[in-house]
Amino acid sequence: MGHVTSLPTTLREWCLLACRRTVILRGLKFAVVVGTILIAINHGDAILRGALGPGNYLKMGLTVIVPYVVSVLSSVGAMVEGATRAPTPAGKDA
């Protein structure tokens, strides 16, 4: 397990992984797609009626933030887990 030294041991190191361009872009893509779907499901009737109030806008903002956070957490978790796995010999499944 030669990759163990790359594991984040502090919050700062974890944040550095979370701030990688690829992680941020992936999170934004998920936020837009999943957030839009969730907004349509949860607020579509109010949008169509034109009955949106300040509370709706706050909830819609939070609805977009949630898939972003989930994507970033998942991406960093996958990077950390991948760093802990020993490479397998070519042609062998893990």
TIRO-2110 file (N, C-alpha, C; in Angstrom, 1 decimal):
// TIRO-2110
0.8, -1.2, 0.0, N, 1, A
0.0, 0.0, 0.0, CA, 1, A
0.9, 1.2, 0.0, C, 1, A
1.5, 1.5, -1.1, N, 2, A
2.4, 2.6, -1.2, CA, 2, A
1.7, 4.0, -1.3, C, 2, A
0.4, 4.0, -1.5, N, 3, A
-0.3, 5.2, -1.7, CA, 3, A
-0.9, 5.8, -0.5, C, 3, A
-0.7, 5.1, 0.7, N, 4, A
-1.4, 5.6, 1.9, CA, 4, A
-0.9, 7.0, 2.3, C, 4, A
0.3, 7.4, 1.9, N, 5, A
0.8, 8.7, 2.3, CA, 5, A
0.0, 9.8, 1.7, C, 5, A
-0.8, 9.5, 0.6, N, 6, A
-1.6, 10.6, -0.1, CA, 6, A
-3.0, 10.7, 0.6, C, 6, A
-3.3, 10.0, 1.6, N, 7, A
-4.6, 10.1, 2.3, CA, 7, A
-4.6, 11.5, 3.0, C, 7, A
-5.8, 12.1, 3.0, N, 8, A
-5.9, 13.4, 3.7, CA, 8, A
-6.0, 13.1, 5.2, C, 8, A
-5.1, 13.7, 5.9, N, 9, A
-5.0, 13.5, 7.4, CA, 9, A
-5.6, 14.7, 8.1, C, 9, A
-5.8, 15.8, 7.4, N, 10, A
-6.3, 17.0, 8.1, CA, 10, A
-7.5, 17.5, 7.2, C, 10, A
-8.2, 18.4, 7.8, N, 11, A
-9.3, 19.0, 7.1, CA, 11, A
-8.8, 19.8, 5.9, C, 11, A
-7.7, 20.5, 6.1, N, 12, A
-7.1, 21.2, 5.0, CA, 12, A
-6.8, 20.4, 3.8, C, 12, A
-6.2, 19.2, 4.1, N, 13, A
-5.9, 18.3, 3.0, CA, 13, A
-7.1, 17.8, 2.3, C, 13, A
-8.2, 17.5, 3.1, N, 14, A
-9.4, 17.1, 2.5, CA, 14, A
-10.0, 18.2, 1.6, C, 14, A
-9.9, 19.4, 2.1, N, 15, A
-10.5, 20.6, 1.4, CA, 15, A
-9.7, 20.8, 0.1, C, 15, A
-8.4, 20.5, 0.1, N, 16, A
-7.6, 20.6, -1.1, CA, 16, A
-8.1, 19.6, -2.2, C, 16, A
-8.4, 18.4, -1.8, N, 17, A
-9.0, 17.4, -2.7, CA, 17, A
-10.4, 17.9, -3.2, C, 17, A
-11.2, 18.4, -2.3, N, 18, A
-12.5, 18.9, -2.7, CA, 18, A
-12.5, 20.1, -3.6, C, 18, A
-11.4, 20.9, -3.6, N, 19, A
-11.3, 22.1, -4.4, CA, 19, A
-10.6, 21.8, -5.7, C, 19, A
-10.3, 20.6, -6.1, N, 20, A
-9.7, 20.3, -7.4, CA, 20, A
-10.7, 20.6, -8.5, C, 20, A
-10.2, 21.1, -9.5, N, 21, A
-11.1, 21.6, -10.6, CA, 21, A
-12.0, 20.5, -11.1, C, 21, A
-11.6, 19.3, -11.3, N, 22, A
-12.4, 18.2, -11.7, CA, 22, A
-13.5, 17.9, -10.8, C, 22, A
-13.2, 18.0, -9.5, N, 23, A
-14.3, 17.7, -8.5, CA, 23, A
-15.3, 18.8, -8.5, C, 23, A
-14.9, 20.0, -8.6, N, 24, A
-15.8, 21.2, -8.6, CA, 24, A
-16.7, 21.1, -9.8, C, 24, A
-16.1, 20.9, -11.0, N, 25, A
-16.9, 20.8, -12.2, CA, 25, A
-17.9, 19.7, -12.2, C, 25, A
-17.5, 18.5, -11.7, N, 26, A
-18.4, 17.4, -11.6, CA, 26, A
-19.6, 17.7, -10.6, C, 26, A
-19.2, 18.4, -9.5, N, 27, A
-20.3, 18.8, -8.6, CA, 27, A
-21.3, 19.8, -9.2, C, 27, A
-20.7, 20.7, -10.0, N, 28, A
-21.6, 21.7, -10.6, CA, 28, A
-22.5, 21.0, -11.6, C, 28, A
-22.0, 20.1, -12.4, N, 29, A
-22.8, 19.4, -13.4, CA, 29, A
-24.0, 18.6, -12.7, C, 29, A
-23.6, 17.9, -11.6, N, 30, A
-24.7, 17.2, -10.9, CA, 30, A
-25.7, 18.2, -10.2, C, 30, A
-25.2, 19.3, -9.7, N, 31, A
-26.1, 20.3, -9.1, CA, 31, A
-27.1, 20.8, -10.1, C, 31, A
-26.6, 21.1, -11.3, N, 32, A
-27.5, 21.7, -12.3, CA, 32, A
-28.6, 20.7, -12.7, C, 32, A
-28.1, 19.5, -13.1, N, 33, A
-29.0, 18.4, -13.6, CA, 33, A
-30.0, 18.0, -12.5, C, 33, A
-29.4, 17.5, -11.4, N, 34, A
-30.3, 16.9, -10.3, CA, 34, A
-31.1, 18.0, -9.6, C, 34, A
-30.4, 19.2, -9.4, N, 35, A
-31.1, 20.3, -8.8, CA, 35, A
-32.3, 20.7, -9.6, C, 35, A
-32.2, 20.8, -10.9, N, 36, A
-33.3, 21.2, -11.8, CA, 36, A
-34.4, 20.2, -11.7, C, 36, A
-34.1, 18.9, -11.7, N, 37, A
-35.1, 17.9, -11.6, CA, 37, A
-35.9, 18.0, -10.3, C, 37, A
-35.1, 18.2, -9.2, N, 38, A
-35.7, 18.3, -7.9, CA, 38, A
-36.6, 19.5, -7.8, C, 38, A
-36.1, 20.6, -8.3, N, 39, A
-36.9, 21.9, -8.3, CA, 39, A
-38.2, 21.7, -9.0, C, 39, A
-38.1, 21.0, -10.2, N, 40, A
-39.4, 20.8, -11.0, CA, 40, A
-40.3, 19.9, -10.2, C, 40, A
-39.8, 18.9, -9.5, N, 41, A
-40.7, 18.0, -8.7, CA, 41, A
-41.3, 18.8, -7.5, C, 41, A
-40.5, 19.5, -6.8, N, 42, A
-40.9, 20.1, -5.5, CA, 42, A
-41.6, 21.4, -5.7, C, 42, A
-41.3, 22.2, -6.7, N, 43, A
-41.8, 23.5, -6.8, CA, 43, A
-42.4, 23.8, -8.2, C, 43, A
-42.6, 22.8, -9.0, N, 44, A
-43.1, 23.0, -10.4, CA, 44, A
-44.5, 23.6, -10.4, C, 44, A
-45.4, 23.2, -9.4, N, 45, A
-46.7, 23.7, -9.4, CA, 45, A
-46.7, 25.2, -9.0, C, 45, A
-45.9, 25.6, -8.1, N, 46, A
-45.8, 27.0, -7.7, CA, 46, A
-45.2, 27.8, -8.8, C, 46, A
-44.2, 27.3, -9.5, N, 47, A
-43.6, 28.0, -10.7, CA, 47, A
-44.6, 28.2, -11.7, C, 47, A
-45.4, 27.2, -12.1, N, 48, A
-46.4, 27.3, -13.1, CA, 48, A
-47.5, 28.3, -12.7, C, 48, A
-47.9, 28.4, -11.4, N, 49, A
-48.9, 29.3, -11.0, CA, 49, A
-48.3, 30.7, -10.8, C, 49, A
-47.0, 30.9, -10.8, N, 50, A
-46.4, 32.2, -10.5, CA, 50, A
-46.5, 32.6, -9.1, C, 50, A
-46.6, 31.6, -8.2, N, 51, A
-46.8, 31.8, -6.8, CA, 51, A
-45.5, 31.5, -6.0, C, 51, A
-44.4, 32.0, -6.4, N, 52, A
-43.2, 31.8, -5.7, CA, 52, A
-42.9, 33.0, -4.7, C, 52, A
-42.6, 32.6, -3.5, N, 53, A
-42.3, 33.6, -2.5, CA, 53, A
-40.8, 33.5, -2.1, C, 53, A
-40.3, 34.3, -1.2, N, 54, A
-38.9, 34.3, -0.7, CA, 54, A
-38.5, 32.9, -0.2, C, 54, A
-39.5, 32.3, 0.5, N, 55, A
-39.2, 30.9, 1.1, CA, 55, A
-38.9, 29.9, 0.0, C, 55, A
-39.6, 30.0, -1.1, N, 56, A
-39.4, 29.1, -2.3, CA, 56, A
-38.0, 29.3, -2.8, C, 56, A
-37.6, 30.5, -3.0, N, 57, A
-36.3, 30.7, -3.6, CA, 57, A
-35.2, 30.2, -2.7, C, 57, A
-35.3, 30.3, -1.4, N, 58, A
-34.3, 29.8, -0.5, CA, 58, A
-34.3, 28.3, -0.6, C, 58, A
-35.5, 27.6, -0.6, N, 59, A
-35.6, 26.2, -0.7, CA, 59, A
-35.0, 25.7, -2.0, C, 59, A
-35.2, 26.4, -3.1, N, 60, A
-34.7, 26.1, -4.4, CA, 60, A
-33.2, 26.2, -4.4, C, 60, A
-32.6, 27.2, -3.8, N, 61, A
-31.2, 27.3, -3.7, CA, 61, A
-30.6, 26.1, -2.9, C, 61, A
-31.2, 25.8, -1.8, N, 62, A
-30.7, 24.6, -1.0, CA, 62, A
-30.9, 23.3, -1.8, C, 62, A
-31.9, 23.2, -2.6, N, 63, A
-32.2, 22.1, -3.4, CA, 63, A
-31.0, 21.8, -4.4, C, 63, A
-30.4, 22.9, -4.9, N, 64, A
-29.3, 22.8, -5.8, CA, 64, A
-28.0, 22.5, -5.1, C, 64, A
-27.9, 23.0, -3.9, N, 65, A
-26.6, 22.8, -3.1, CA, 65, A
-26.5, 21.4, -2.7, C, 65, A
-27.6, 20.7, -2.4, N, 66, A
-27.5, 19.3, -1.9, CA, 66, A
-26.8, 18.4, -2.8, C, 66, A
-27.2, 18.3, -4.1, N, 67, A
-26.5, 17.4, -5.0, CA, 67, A
-25.0, 17.8, -5.2, C, 67, A
-24.7, 19.1, -5.2, N, 68, A
-23.3, 19.5, -5.3, CA, 68, A
-22.5, 18.9, -4.1, C, 68, A
-23.0, 19.1, -2.9, N, 69, A
-22.3, 18.6, -1.7, CA, 69, A
-22.2, 17.0, -1.8, C, 69, A
-23.2, 16.3, -2.2, N, 70, A
-23.2, 14.9, -2.3, CA, 70, A
-22.1, 14.5, -3.3, C, 70, A
-22.1, 15.2, -4.5, N, 71, A
-21.1, 14.8, -5.5, CA, 71, A
-19.7, 15.0, -5.0, C, 71, A
-19.4, 16.2, -4.3, N, 72, A
-18.1, 16.4, -3.8, CA, 72, A
-17.7, 15.4, -2.8, C, 72, A
-18.6, 15.1, -1.8, N, 73, A
-18.3, 14.1, -0.8, CA, 73, A
-17.9, 12.8, -1.4, C, 73, A
-18.7, 12.4, -2.4, N, 74, A
-18.5, 11.1, -3.1, CA, 74, A
-17.2, 11.1, -3.9, C, 74, A
-16.9, 12.2, -4.6, N, 75, A
-15.7, 12.3, -5.3, CA, 75, A
-14.5, 12.2, -4.4, C, 75, A
-14.4, 12.9, -3.4, N, 76, A
-13.3, 12.9, -2.4, CA, 76, A
-13.2, 11.5, -1.8, C, 76, A
-14.3, 10.9, -1.4, N, 77, A
-14.3, 9.6, -0.8, CA, 77, A
-13.8, 8.6, -1.8, C, 77, A
-14.1, 8.7, -3.1, N, 78, A
-13.6, 7.8, -4.1, CA, 78, A
-12.1, 7.9, -4.3, C, 78, A
-11.6, 9.2, -4.2, N, 79, A
-10.2, 9.4, -4.4, CA, 79, A
-9.4, 8.8, -3.2, C, 79, A
-10.0, 9.0, -2.0, N, 80, A
-9.3, 8.5, -0.8, CA, 80, A
-9.3, 7.0, -0.8, C, 80, A
-10.5, 6.4, -1.2, N, 81, A
-10.5, 4.9, -1.2, CA, 81, A
-9.6, 4.4, -2.3, C, 81, A
-9.5, 5.0, -3.4, N, 82, A
-8.6, 4.6, -4.5, CA, 82, A
-7.2, 4.7, -4.1, C, 82, A
-6.9, 5.6, -3.2, N, 83, A
-5.5, 5.8, -2.8, CA, 83, A
-5.1, 4.7, -1.8, C, 83, A
-6.1, 4.1, -1.1, N, 84, A
-5.7, 3.1, -0.1, CA, 84, A
-5.6, 1.7, -0.7, C, 84, A
-6.1, 1.5, -2.0, N, 85, A
-6.0, 0.2, -2.6, CA, 85, A
-4.7, -0.1, -3.2, C, 85, A
-4.2, -1.3, -3.0, N, 86, A
-2.9, -1.7, -3.6, CA, 86, A
-3.2, -2.0, -5.1, C, 86, A
-2.3, -1.6, -6.0, N, 87, A
-2.5, -1.9, -7.4, CA, 87, A
-2.6, -3.4, -7.6, C, 87, A
-3.5, -3.9, -8.5, N, 88, A
-3.6, -5.3, -8.8, CA, 88, A
-2.8, -5.6, -10.0, C, 88, A
-2.2, -6.8, -10.1, N, 89, A
-1.4, -7.2, -11.2, CA, 89, A
-2.3, -7.1, -12.5, C, 89, A
-1.7, -6.8, -13.6, N, 90, A
-2.4, -6.8, -14.9, CA, 90, A
-3.1, -8.1, -15.2, C, 90, A
-4.4, -8.0, -15.6, N, 91, A
-5.1, -9.1, -16.0, CA, 91, A
-5.9, -9.8, -14.9, C, 91, A
-5.7, -9.3, -13.6, N, 92, A
-6.4, -9.9, -12.5, CA, 92, A
-7.4, -8.9, -12.0, C, 92, A
-8.6, -9.5, -11.7, N, 93, A
-9.7, -8.6, -11.2, CA, 93, A
-9.6, -8.6, -9.7, C, 93, A
-10.0, -7.4, -9.1, N, 94, A
-9.9, -7.2, -7.6, CA, 94, A
-11.0, -8.0, -7.0, C, 94, A
END
